[in-house]
Amino acid sequence: MSEKTRVIIADDHPMFRSGLRLAIETDATFEVVGEAGDGAGALRLVESESPDIVILDVNMPELDGFEVIRELRRRQLSPEIVMLTMHKDEGMFSKALALGARGYVIKDSAAGDIVQCLHAVRRGQNYTSAAVTTFLVKKAGSKPAEGIAALTPAERNVLRMIADYKTSRRIAEELGVSLKTIENHRTNISSKLGVHGSHALIKFALQNLSEI
């Protein structure tokens, strides 16, 4: 990304957009280049302004946040996506991950979270509001998940790094091993835990973080 990261905000509440913009513009790293009150307006702005990051409310008129992402991909537009929502909803969180969103921010804490989120996304990392992570962990309960006990220390370490949204390549670099080694670990972890797909593994890791 360029030195000054260009951001678009799409939310149907003008006062919320104004507050979010104010929070973002306290950091000179970011420049808000446009605001939209609905999904269609967000698409037009992305096409005209070519932002680095788009902040999308899940619930908007005309097109919701998820529909906007699908349409951006169809048009081969690829800004990074941060989703906004009022709800700590597991289904919405999983859907956002599946569509490739890098940030997932709860509106109640958005003013405090958004700059940290944007910095993480700017570095190519993922970010989730602490309230969502806490919700997912509590939802899983305190009983150790079946299969965790079968993981080796190395596999547990990799799973903790997966919970931090690190890619296989990043994990390999940090551990000083080959990418193939990490991919083998992921395959073995998935097999032992009975989960399939990278998003399912991230979800499992978040839900059972206290037991890993």
N, C-alpha and C positions, 0 to 999 in steps of 0.2 A: 504494500500500500504506500501512497505518497506520505510525505512528512505530515501534512495536514489531512487528517482523516475526515472525509465528507460523509455526512449523516443525514438521513431523511427520517422524519417521525410521522407515522400514520396512526391516528387515533381519532375517534369521533367526538371527543370531549375537548373543546378549545382550551379550557382552563388547565386541564391535565397536560395537554401538549405544551402550553406556555410554561408550566412549572418544570416539565421535563427538559425543555429547551434551556431554561435558565440554569438547571443543574449541570447540563452537558457543557454549556458555554463558559462555565467557571474554569474549565480545563482547556488551555490554548491548543492542546493536541487535536481537538475536534472542531469541526465547522458544520453547523446545521444549515444545509443548503435548501431545505424545503420542508413543508408540512402538508399533510393531507388529512381530510376528515372522513374518507371512505376508501375502500379497496381499489376502486377504479382510478381515483385520484392518485393513489400511491403508485399504481402501474405507470401512469402518465409521467409522474415525477421521476421515476427510475429511468425511464426512457430518455427524458430530456436532460437530467442532471448527472447521470452515471455515478451514483454514490458508491462509497466503499461499503457502507453498512446501512441497512434499512431496519428501523424499529417498527414492528407491526403489532397492533392490537389484535388479539384473537377474534373478538367480536366487533365487526364493523359493518355498516350498510353496504349494499351492492355486492361486494365480495368480502368474505371474512379473511382473516390472516392466512389460513391454510390454503384457501383458494388463490390468494395472491401469490404465495410461494409456487404453487403448481403452474400458474400462468407465467411467472418469471422464468421458470425452468423451460416451459414450452417455447418461450420466445428467446431462449438461450441467453438470458440475462443472469448474471451470477454474483450479485452483491452478497455479502454476508448478512445473515438474518438474525435478529433478536426478537423474540416473541414476548408480548406483554399479556398478562391475564389477571383477573381478579381472583381466580380459583386455584387452589393447590390440588389440581385434578390429575390423577395418574394417567388417565387416558389421553388427555391433552398433552401432557409432558411426553409420553411415548410417541404420539403422533408428530409432535414438533421435532423430536430426535430423528424419526424416520424420514422426515422431509428435509433434513439437513440443517435445521436451525442450530446456530452455535450458542445463542443466549436464550435463557428462559427466565424472565423476571416477573415477580409478583408485584402488582401495581401498588399495594400498600407500602412496599419498601423500595419502590422504583427510584425515588429521589435520592436515596442513599446508596442504592445498588448500581445505578445505571452507568456511572463513570467507570467503576471497577469492572463492570461487565464489558463495556466498550474497549477498555484497555486489554482485557483478556482476548476478546475477539480479534482485535487488531494484531495481537501476537500469534494468531492462529489457534488459540485455545478455546475451550468451551467454558460457559459460565452458567450456573444455576443459582437462583436466590436460595439463601440458607433455609428459608421457610419450607421450600419444596423438598430439599434434601432431608430435613428433619421429619417432615411428614411421611416421606417414603420409608425412612428407617423405622419410625414408630409403627407404621402400618404393618411392617414385617414382623413385629413382635420381638420379644427377647429370646425366644427359643432358637438355638442354632439351626440354620438351614440345612436340610438333608444334603449330604455330599461334601460339605465344607471340610468335615473332618478327614476326608480322603485326599485333600489337596496337600501337596508337598510344600515346604516353606517357600521355595522359589515360586510355585504357582500362586500361593497366597500373596506374595509380594507383587506379582504381576497383576493379580486381581485388584489389589489396592490401588495400583497405578491406573488401571482401567477405570476405577471409580472416580479418579481425578480427571477423567476424559482424555487421557493421553493416548495417542495413536500407537500402533505397534512399532512404527519407525522411531518415534520419540522414546518409547520404553527401551528399545534396543540400544539407542544411543546413550541413554542414561545408565543402563546396566553394563554397557560395554560388550554386548553380545550381538550375534547376527540377527537380522530380521527374521530369518527362517526359524531360529530358536524361539523367538517370541511367538511366531505364528503357531509353532508346535505346542507351546505352552497354552495358547488360547484354545486350540483344538482339544487338548487334554482336559483343560478346565471345563469347557463346555460339555464334554462327554461325561465327566464326573458329576457335574451339577444338573445335567439333563436339560440344558437350555440351548437354543439354537439361534444364531444370528448375533451380530455385534451389538445391536440395540438391546436385545434381550439380555446380553451379558452385562452391559452397562447398568441396566435396570436392576438386575439381580445384585450387582456389586453395591449399588446405592442402598437398596433395601436391606442388605445384610452387612453393611460396613462395620458395625460394631462387633460382628462375629468373625471377621476375616483376620 
